[in-house]
Structure formats: structure tokens, C-alpha cells
Amino acid sequence: MNPLIYISVLLAALAVSWLLTLTSILIARQKGLLDLPSPRRIHSSPTPRLGGVAMFLAFTGVLGVLILSGHLHAYTALGLLTGATTLTLVGLVDDVWGLGPGAKLMFQTAAALATVLAFDIVIRAVTVPSVGRLYLEGSLVGYALTVVWILGMINTVNFADGIDGLVGGLAFIFALILFVVGLRVGQRELTLYACALGGVALGFLRYNIAPARVFMGDSGSMFLGFTMAVLSVLGSAKLVAGLLVMGIWIADVAYSIIRRRRTGNPVQLPDKEHLHHRFVSLGLSQRLTAALFWLLALAFGSAALINERASRLAALVALVALSLFIIWLVNRRIRASGREQDSDPGV
């Protein structure tokens, strides 16, 4: 494919997302749709929260043009956009009026099931170390694993959306790694999806990096989480890339669930004890904290691109060891400073 198509899709998505995000800021201020400061938040001024809708509309518009021009298969794109539309609307309702965790999980599950059963977007094979490649196409295990993956990614992205710019940058890094993988395995459509997602994330990030002028809200985190999950499933070899880019946040979510159960706090309620919050509480700026996590995500994602298995494994072991050391060091500094807040609800 002509490289210009990739550049054109990236720039078009970036420009449309940039314009729509700016428009969303103006509309949110006019309508009073602002995220107000509170003890549960880390921002200090009222901030518009319609950025997620702007990203979704930009992504949908770019994909629509690609479908009409014959660059994308309409059926697969429709499956992606159907679920993304549903969850963006659910997130918007939550941002404006509020929804309980149970209701959100119900809609997330419905969207995941529809994607799997109606559009046949399903994990078809996984590689298990020391076992080999297991083919799951048409099996109940494959369907169940796909639904769990989609739900896990949606909520991991939601958990990660705790400081300015973090998730927007993660989405771009995810798209970049996916683009490289798509080129390697010769999946042209995947590279176009990656360019569209990367451009949309960059356009939004212009206004979301600290100090943020707009938040993505649940509409944005659900849209990005669902889209990243589905793109990871399409074709072969992308699930690992998605898992590694989001690996440290998946571990943080697991740790948060254990921590909340241990302290008797409801698992579904948020707090300000995630790893990125702890970095900020130690005095790092939101920009620096986001940049550090972007570098970690880029390093993990790049490790997935190493061809030689032994070298890839060595790189991953080193990165895991580094991540564990960082987590240990941050927790040690938090305890030493007396700022442990397990019981403090947050963003």
C-alpha cells in the first residue's frame, strides 16, 4: 500500500479529533457539563468532560470514509463501531447523570457479547509457553476468553484514566505498536485502524495533557478500552502486543482489587492509590508521571516486536523486574512519608 495513505489517515484523524475536541470544550462550558473539583479529584478547576465523544466522532468519521472508499471491510468495521457507539453513549450518560457500577458492567457485557456473537470478532488462537499454539475458533472457550478480554481492557483503561494525558498517550503508543505489527504480518486493514486511532488520540491529547483543558470521561475511556480490545483481537499476534502495552496497568488493577478486599473497601469504588496517583503524591508532576508511564508502555510494547524468542523473553524479564522495582520503591517511599491512603476514595 502507498505509504501516503497511512500518513493521510493519521493526519486526517488528528485534525478532525483536534477540531472536535476544541468544539466539545466550548459546548461543555456552554451547557455546564464540567467536572468539578472535590476531595475525590486531583484537578483544581472545573474542566469540560466531553472529550470522549469528540474522539469517538472523529474515529467514526475517518472509518466511514475508509469504508466508503473501499479501504476497510464494512462488516468488521460495523462490528467495531456498533460496540464503540453503545459504550460511548453509556459512558456519556454516566458522565452527565451518573450510572452505578452494576449498570455499566451490564452494558459492557452486552456490547462484548454482541461483538463476539453477531460479528464473529473472537480470539481464534493463543500460544501457551511449553504447550504451543491452541486453536479456539468456534469454541466456547474462545468466545468466553474474548468477552473477558474486552471487559478487562475497558475497565483497565478506565482505571488508568487518573491523571492528565496518561490514557491519551497510552492509546497512541498502543496504536503505534499495532501499526508495526500490522505491517509485519501484512494486515493492511489493521494498519489503517491503527493510524485512525493514533491520530484521534494525538488530536485529543493536545487539550488533555496537563494542565488538561478537557477530560475524556467514561465515554472516552470506554470507547478507547473497547476499541483497543477489539483491535487486539483482529487477526494474529496482536493480543500479546495489547497485553504488554497495558501490562503494568493490568497488574495495578489486580493489585487494587486485592488491596481493596484486604482493607474492606468495595472493589468497584475508585480511590487515589493507583500507581500513577502514588507518583504524583511523591511530588512528581502529572506531565512527568504520564511521560514515565508512556516510556514503560513503549518499552513493553517494543519488547513484543523482538523476533528472536530468547531475546524477547530476556527483555520482558528485565522489564518486569524493573517495573516491580519501581512499584516497590514507590510504595516504600509512600510508607516512609506517612501518606498511605488506602481508605481514601478518589478519582
C-alpha positions in Angstrom: 0.0 0.0 0.0 1.2 3.5 -0.7 2.7 5.0 2.5 0.8 8.2 1.8 -2.5 6.5 2.7 -1.2 5.9 6.2 0.0 9.5 6.6 -3.2 10.8 5.2 -5.3 8.7 7.6 -3.2 9.7 10.6 -3.3 13.4 9.8 -7.0 13.4 8.9 -7.8 11.7 12.2 -5.6 14.1 14.1 -7.1 17.2 12.5 -10.7 16.1 13.0 -10.1 15.0 16.6 -8.4 18.3 17.3 -11.3 20.3 15.9 -14.0 18.2 17.6 -12.2 18.3 20.9 -12.0 22.1 20.8 -15.7 22.2 19.9 -16.5 19.8 22.8 -14.8 22.2 25.2 -16.9 25.1 24.0 -20.2 23.1 24.2 -19.4 21.7 27.6 -18.7 25.1 29.0 -21.9 26.5 27.5 -24.0 23.6 28.9 -22.3 23.4 32.2 -21.0 19.9 31.6 -18.0 20.3 33.8 -16.0 18.0 36.2 -15.9 20.0 39.4 -13.0 19.8 41.9 -13.7 17.7 45.0 -11.7 15.7 47.6 -12.2 12.7 45.3 -10.5 14.5 42.3 -7.0 15.7 41.7 -7.8 18.7 39.5 -8.3 22.1 40.9 -10.6 23.9 38.4 -13.9 23.0 36.6 -13.0 21.1 33.5 -15.1 20.1 30.5 -15.7 16.3 30.2 -16.9 15.7 26.6 -13.6 14.8 25.1 -14.5 11.1 24.8 -17.4 12.0 22.5 -15.1 14.1 20.3 -12.7 11.2 19.9 -15.4 8.7 19.1 -17.0 11.0 16.4 -13.5 11.6 14.9 -12.7 7.9 14.8 -16.2 7.1 13.3 -15.9 9.7 10.7 -12.5 8.6 9.5 -13.5 4.9 9.4 -16.7 5.9 7.5 -14.5 7.5 4.7 -12.3 4.4 4.7 -15.3 2.1 4.3 -16.8 4.2 1.5 -13.5 4.3 -0.3 -13.1 0.5 -0.1 -10.1 0.5 2.2 -11.9 -1.3 5.1 -14.2 -4.3 5.1 -17.6 -2.9 6.1 -18.8 -5.8 8.2 -15.8 -5.9 10.6 -15.8 -2.1 10.9 -19.5 -2.1 11.7 -18.9 -4.6 14.5 -16.3 -2.4 16.0 -18.4 0.8 15.6 -21.6 -0.8 17.0 -19.9 -1.7 20.2 -18.0 1.6 20.4 -21.2 3.6 19.8 -23.1 1.7 22.5 -20.3 2.2 25.1 -19.6 5.8 24.2 -23.3 6.6 24.8 -23.4 4.6 28.1 -20.3 6.5 29.2 -21.8 9.8 28.2 -24.9 9.0 30.3 -22.6 8.2 33.2 -20.6 11.4 32.7 -23.8 13.6 32.7 -26.2 11.9 35.0 -24.2 9.0 36.6 -24.6 5.3 36.4 -23.9 2.6 39.0 -21.0 0.1 38.5 -23.5 -2.7 38.0 -25.4 -0.9 35.2 -22.1 -0.1 33.4 -20.9 -3.7 33.7 -24.2 -4.9 32.2 -23.9 -2.7 29.2 -20.2 -3.5 28.8 -21.0 -7.2 28.8 -23.9 -6.8 26.3 -21.6 -4.9 23.9 -18.8 -7.5 24.3 -21.3 -10.4 23.7 -22.8 -8.7 20.6 -19.3 -8.1 19.2 -18.4 -11.7 19.6 -21.7 -13.4 18.6 -23.1 -11.1 16.0 -19.9 -10.0 14.3 -17.6 -13.0 14.9 -14.8 -10.9 16.3 -13.2 -13.6 18.5 -9.8 -14.8 19.7 -9.1 -17.7 17.3 -5.8 -19.0 18.8 -3.4 -18.4 21.7 0.1 -19.5 22.2 0.8 -21.1 25.6 4.5 -21.5 26.6 5.7 -25.1 26.7 2.4 -26.2 25.2 2.3 -24.5 21.8 -0.5 -22.9 19.8 -4.0 -23.7 20.8 -6.8 -23.1 18.3 -10.0 -21.8 19.8 -12.1 -20.8 16.7 -15.7 -21.8 17.2 -15.2 -23.0 20.8 -16.9 -21.8 23.9 -13.5 -21.1 25.4 -12.7 -18.7 22.6 -15.9 -16.8 23.0 -15.6 -16.6 26.7 -11.9 -15.5 26.6 -12.8 -12.7 24.1 -15.6 -11.4 26.3 -13.3 -11.4 29.3 -10.5 -9.7 27.4 -12.9 -6.9 26.2 -14.3 -6.3 29.7 -10.8 -6.4 31.2 -9.4 -3.9 28.7 -12.4 -1.5 29.1 -12.0 -1.4 32.9 -8.2 -1.3 32.8 -8.3 1.8 30.6 -10.9 3.3 32.9 -8.7 2.7 36.0 -5.7 4.1 34.2 -7.5 7.4 33.4 -6.5 9.1 36.6 -4.1 11.8 35.6 -4.0 14.3 32.7 -2.8 12.9 29.4 -2.0 9.4 30.6 -4.6 7.4 28.7 -4.4 9.5 25.5 -0.7 8.8 25.3 -1.2 5.1 26.0 -3.7 4.9 23.2 -1.2 6.4 20.8 1.5 4.1 21.9 -0.8 1.1 21.5 -1.7 2.3 18.0 1.9 2.7 17.1 2.8 -0.9 18.2 -0.3 -2.2 16.5 0.7 -0.4 13.3 4.2 -2.0 13.3 2.7 -5.5 14.0 0.1 -5.0 11.2 2.9 -4.1 8.7 4.9 -7.2 9.8 2.0 -9.7 9.3 0.7 -8.0 6.2 -2.7 -6.9 7.6 -3.4 -3.7 5.7 -6.7 -3.0 7.4 -5.2 -3.3 10.8 -2.6 -0.6 10.0 -5.4 1.7 8.8 -7.3 1.2 12.1 -4.1 1.9 14.0 -3.5 5.1 12.1 -7.0 6.3 12.7 -6.8 5.5 16.4 -3.3 7.1 16.8 -4.4 10.3 15.1 -7.6 10.6 17.2 -5.5 10.1 20.4 -3.0 12.7 19.4 -5.7 15.3 18.5 -7.3 14.8 21.9 -4.0 14.8 23.7 -3.4 18.4 22.5 -6.0 19.5 25.0 -5.7 16.8 27.6 -2.1 16.9 28.6 -1.5 18.6 32.0 -3.0 21.0 32.8 -5.9 19.5 31.0 -8.5 21.7 29.2 -10.8 18.7 28.7 -11.3 15.2 30.2 -12.3 12.2 28.2 -14.8 11.0 30.9 -16.2 7.5 31.0 -17.4 8.0 27.4 -13.7 8.2 26.3 -12.3 5.5 28.5 -15.0 3.0 27.4 -14.5 3.9 23.8 -10.8 3.6 23.9 -10.8 0.4 26.0 -13.3 -1.3 23.8 -11.5 -0.2 20.6 -8.1 -1.3 21.8 -9.5 -4.6 22.9 -11.2 -5.4 19.6 -8.2 -4.3 17.5 -6.0 -6.6 19.6 -8.3 -9.5 18.7 -8.4 -8.9 15.0 -6.0 -11.3 13.2 -3.0 -12.9 14.8 -0.1 -11.8 17.1 -1.8 -8.6 18.4 -3.2 -9.9 21.6 0.3 -10.1 23.1 1.1 -6.6 22.0 -2.0 -5.2 23.6 -1.4 -7.2 26.8 2.2 -5.9 27.1 1.4 -2.2 26.4 -1.2 -2.3 29.1 0.6 -4.8 31.2 1.6 -2.6 34.2 -2.0 -1.2 34.4 -3.4 -4.7 34.3 -1.1 -5.6 37.2 -2.2 -2.4 39.0 -5.9 -3.3 38.6 -5.2 -6.8 40.0 -3.3 -5.3 42.9 -6.0 -2.7 43.6 -8.7 -5.4 43.8 -6.6 -7.4 46.3 -5.8 -4.2 48.2 -9.5 -3.1 48.4 -10.6 -6.5 49.5 -7.9 -6.6 52.2 -8.9 -3.2 53.6 -12.7 -4.0 53.3 -13.4 -1.3 50.7 -15.8 -2.1 47.8 -13.9 -3.4 44.8 -15.9 -1.3 42.3 -15.3 2.1 44.0 -12.4 4.2 42.9 -9.6 5.5 45.0 -6.3 7.5 44.7 -4.0 4.7 45.4 -3.2 3.6 41.9 0.5 3.7 40.9 0.2 6.9 38.9 -1.5 8.6 41.8 1.3 7.5 44.1 3.9 9.0 41.8 2.0 12.3 41.9 1.7 12.2 45.7 5.5 11.9 45.9 5.8 15.2 44.2 6.2 14.3 40.5 4.2 16.5 38.1 1.3 14.9 36.2 3.2 15.5 32.9 6.4 13.8 34.2 4.3 10.9 35.7 2.5 10.4 32.4 5.7 10.5 30.4 7.3 7.9 32.6 4.4 5.5 32.1 4.4 6.2 28.4 8.1 5.1 28.3 7.2 2.0 30.2 4.4 1.2 27.9 6.6 1.8 24.8 9.3 -0.4 26.2 6.9 -3.3 26.9 5.2 -2.9 23.6 8.6 -2.8 21.8 9.7 -6.0 23.5 6.7 -7.8 21.8 8.2 -6.8 18.5 11.5 -8.7 19.1 11.6 -11.7 16.7 14.1 -14.0 18.5 12.2 -15.7 21.3 15.1 -15.9 23.8 15.9 -12.2 23.3 12.3 -11.3 23.6 11.9 -13.3 26.8 15.1 -11.8 28.3 13.8 -8.3 27.5 10.5 -9.0 29.1 12.0 -10.4 32.2 14.2 -7.3 32.6 11.2 -5.0 32.1 9.1 -6.9 34.6 12.0 -6.8 37.1 12.3 -3.0 36.5 8.6 -2.5 36.9 8.5 -4.5 40.2 11.4 -2.5 41.5 9.7 0.8 40.7 6.5 -0.3 42.4 8.4 -1.5 45.4 10.4 1.8 45.6 7.3 4.0 45.2 5.4 2.0 47.9 8.4 2.2 50.2 8.6 5.9 49.8 4.9 6.3 50.4 5.0 4.3 53.6 8.1 6.2 54.8 6.4 9.6 54.2 3.2 8.5 56.0 0.9 9.2 53.0 -0.7 5.8 52.8 -4.4 6.4 51.9 -6.0 3.0 51.4 -9.2 4.2 52.8 -9.4 7.5 50.8 -11.8 7.4 47.9 -10.6 9.2 44.8 -10.9 9.6 41.0 
